[in-house]
């Protein structure tokens, strides 16, 4: 069919995959961290306090005092490539693009900070992606992670006159391919150590305890991941939750308290993995690899090792090929 001469250019239809992670400030300085925290902590999915009560607290003491402290923490993990979460997610997108070939456009975005979900969806749509799989890289589902990433995407779509078709990646906390990838990654990391761990601690990002009672499946899915890891690995696996904020009751047991308790129980050599995170970030590299290590050693532990996230490893790419290929069934011919 011949188009009229004044017909606007329309790119050839393509299938897209948008990998989504939590977010990061643009730089490890107080100004950038303040801007990031203002966006992050204003999300009603993250802080479920009525805005009339919460915003004065946020805009007052929190954004006045916390950015400087958090900027120092970010400076301890920042590299010449920038934010670890950003470059690991970017590396994953590039590796997935190579793995999936020219038939699929793979991009990446952050729920908070840059590149934004809205900007990357607009770019993908402009490039011809009329079918897009949203892939929040959270193995366990939570309203404060998976749901808010999808919320941001749907809000961006709401402003589009011509929307692409959308699919979303389900949680994969108990997928055999995910457990297999964790097993490969954990065992490979342990093989490089100069000591033999007495046990493995699986530390997950904390959530307020009330989220469990309101129906959020995050706690239950995290517990199942650990149960499956125990079945897959040959060493004892313990479980804890980190990253508490505020005075509310949070999911337990808490990570640093668990490490102290394990020392009391005779564990002197520990390896810590973070199977709720797909990529290394502030919470894994500063909170676990630095601060949790200090706690463990100060309580009498002898050897501590933080085991990296899947990041853009070959195990991760094999996993994502399987997960994404399955969700793209019918859109592309990709092994699942």
N, C-alpha and C positions, 0 to 999 in steps of 0.2 A: 504494500500500500504506500502510495506517495503522499507525504505530509505537505500541507500548504506551506508556502515560503515564509509565512509569518508565525509558524508554529514554534513554540519555545522548545529548546533542546531538552530532551529527556534521556538521562543515562540508562544504559542497559540494566535490567533488573539483576539484583545480587542478593545473596543471603549474607547476613551479618551476625557476628557474635560480639557482644559487649561484656568484657570481664569487668567486674565491679568490686572494689575494695573500700574499706572504711574511709580513709582520708588522712591527710597530713598537712601541716602548715607548709608554706612555700619556703621558709627559711627558719633556722633555729634561733630566732630572736623574739623578744617579747611582743613586738608589734605584730609579727606574723602569727605567733601563737595566739594572741588575743583575738585576732580576726577569725582564726580557725575555731577556737573554743566558743566564740559567740555563735557561730553557725551550728556547731556540734551540739552544744548544750541548750540551744533554743529549739531543738527538734522535740516535738511532743512525744515521739516514740521513745526517745532516750530518757527524758526527764518528764515523768507523768504527773507533775505538780501543776495545778492551774496557773497559767501565765501571770495572772494578776498577783499571785503570791511569789512565783518563781523569778520573774524578770527583774524585780528590784534587787533580789539577792544576787542574781547572776551579774547584772550591770553594776552592782555595788561592790561587795567585798570580793567575789570570785574573780571577776575580770580585772580587778585592781591588784590582787595579790598573786593569783595563780600563774599568770603568763610568764612572769620572770622565773619562777621555780621550774615550770614545765620547759621553758626555753633552755635552761641549764641541762635538764635531762635530755632533751633532743640533741643538744650540742655534743653529748657523750656518745651518741650513736650515729650522728651525721657523717657522711663520707664525701669524698671528692665527686661522687656521682649523685650526691644529694640525699634525700630521704630514703632509707632502706625500703620502706613499704612501697614508695613510688617506683623505684628502679627495679625491685623484684617483680612487681605487677607488670611493669612495662616489658621486662625481659620475658615474662610468661606469655604476654600477648604476642611478642615477636616470635617466640618459639612455637606458639600455637599456629600462627600464621604460616610458618614454614611447614608445620606438620599437616595442616589441613589443605594447603595448596591454594591455587588461584581461584577456585570456585567459591571461596568464602572470604569475607572481609572480617578480620579480627581486630578489635580495638579495645581500649581500656579506659576506665574512668574511676573517679573517687566520689563517694557519696558527699563528703565534705571537702572543700578545697578544690584543687585543680589537678587534672582536667575534670570539669564538671560533667555529670551525666547528661545534662541538657545539651551542652556544647558538642559532646561526642555523638549523641543521637542525631542532632541536626546535621553534623558532618557526614554521618553514615547515610542518612536519608538523601542528602545532596549528592552523594556518590552513587546512588541508585539502589541502596539496600531497602527493598520493599518487604523483607521478612527478616526480623531481628530476634535473636535469642538473647535475653538478659541473663547474665550468669554471675550473680553475687557469689563470691568465693568464700562462702561460710558453710562449712560442713554441717554444722548444727543450726537449725532454724531458730531465730529469735525475732520478736517484733522490733527490737532495737538495732537489728543488723539487716537481715534479709528483707523484712517487710519495708523498712524505711528506704532501702535502696530501690525496691520496686515502686514505692510511693513516688520517689523523685523522678523515676522514669515515666510513670503514668502522668505526673504533673506536666512534664515536658511534652508528652504526646497530646495532652489536652489542648495545648496551644497550636498544634499542627492542623492545618486544614486537610492535608493528605497524609494520613497516618500509615506507617508500615504495619504489617501483621506482627504480632508479638507473642513469643513464648518465654517462659521463665524457668530457670534451672531449679529443680527441687533440692531440698537438703540431701546430703549424701553421707550422713554420719555413720550409717551401717552398711553402706555399699561394699561388697567384697573387694571391689577395685580400690576403694579408698583405704580399707584396712590393709590390703596388700601393699599399697604405696607407702603407708606409714611403717609397716614392718620392714620393708626394704630400706627406707631412709633411716630408721632408728638403728637397725642392725649395722648398716654401713657406717654410721657416725660412731657407734660404740666400738667398732673394730679399729678405729683410728686412735682410741684413747690409750693412755699409758697406765691405766688401772682398770680393774673389773668392777663395774657397779654392783652393789648389793641389791639395788632395786631401781625401778624407774618411777618417777613422779610425773603424772600427766596433769599439767596445770591449765585450766581453762579460764577465759575472761569471766569475771564475776558479773552477776546480775542481782538486783534487789530481790530478796526472798519473795516479796509479794507477787512478782511476775509469775512465779511458779503457780501460785494459788489462783491467779487470774487466768490461767490456761496456757501460758507460754510453754512450749515443749522443750525449750533449750536445756533445762536441767536433765530431763529424762533422756534426751538424745545424747547428751554428754556422757551420762552414766552408761548408756549402751555402747558408745564408742570405746569406753574403758573396758567394759566387759569383753568386747570382741578383741581388744588388744591383749588382754590377759590370756585369752585362748590362743592368740597368734605368737606371743613371745615366750621366751624360756626363762624370764626373770620376773620377780614379783612386781606388780604394777599398782601404784597408789594413785589417788585422785585428789585434786584440790581446786580452789577457785581464787583468783587474784584480782587486782585492780579495783579495790573498793573505793567508794567516794561518798562522803557525807555520813550521816548518823543512822541511817536506816539499817535494818537487819538485811544482811546479804546472804547469798548461798554459801553453804559451808560444806567441808572444812576449808579454812583460809590457807593459802599457800605457805606463807612464812611460818605460821603456827604449826602446820603439818610437817614442815622441814625440821623444826625444833623437836617435835614429838618423835619423828623418825630417829633422830639422833639418840633420844632417850631410850628408844627401843633397840638400839644397837646398830643402826644403819650408819656406817662411817663413810661409805662411798656411794654417791648418788648421781644419777643422770636424770635430767629434767627435759621433758618434751612438752610442746604446746599444741596438741592436736585440734584445738579450736581455731587456730590461726593458719591461714594458707601461706602467709609470707611474713618474714621477720619484720619487726616494727619496734616502736618504742616499748611496748608492753613486753616483748620477748627479750630484746637486747639490753634494755636498761633495767627493767623491773625484775627480770629473771636472771639473765646472765651476769648482771652486776650486783643488784641489791639482794636478791634471794641467795646468791652465792655467799655474800658477806654474812648473812644471817646464819646459814648452814655451818660455815666454818667457825663463826664466833660461838656457836653452841656446842662445838666439839667434833664436828664433822671433819673428815680428813681430805677427801677428794670430791669435787663438784664439777659436773660437766653439763653445760647447756647444749642440747641437740638442736640443730637448725630446723626451721620449718621446711616444708616441701619446696617452697620458692619456685624457681624455674628448673628444677632438677629433671633428669630424665624420667624419674619415677612420677613426678608431677605431670609431665607432658603426656606420658602414657595414660595416667588416670584421667586427665581432662579430655584427651582424645576419645576415651571410652564414654565418659559422661556426656560430653557435648555431642558426640556422634549419635548417641541414643536419642537425645532431645531434638536433634535435627532430622530425625527419620521422617521421610516423606518430602523434606525440603531439598536434601542432598543425599547422595549415595556415599555414606561414610560408615566404616565398620563401627559398631557400637559395643 
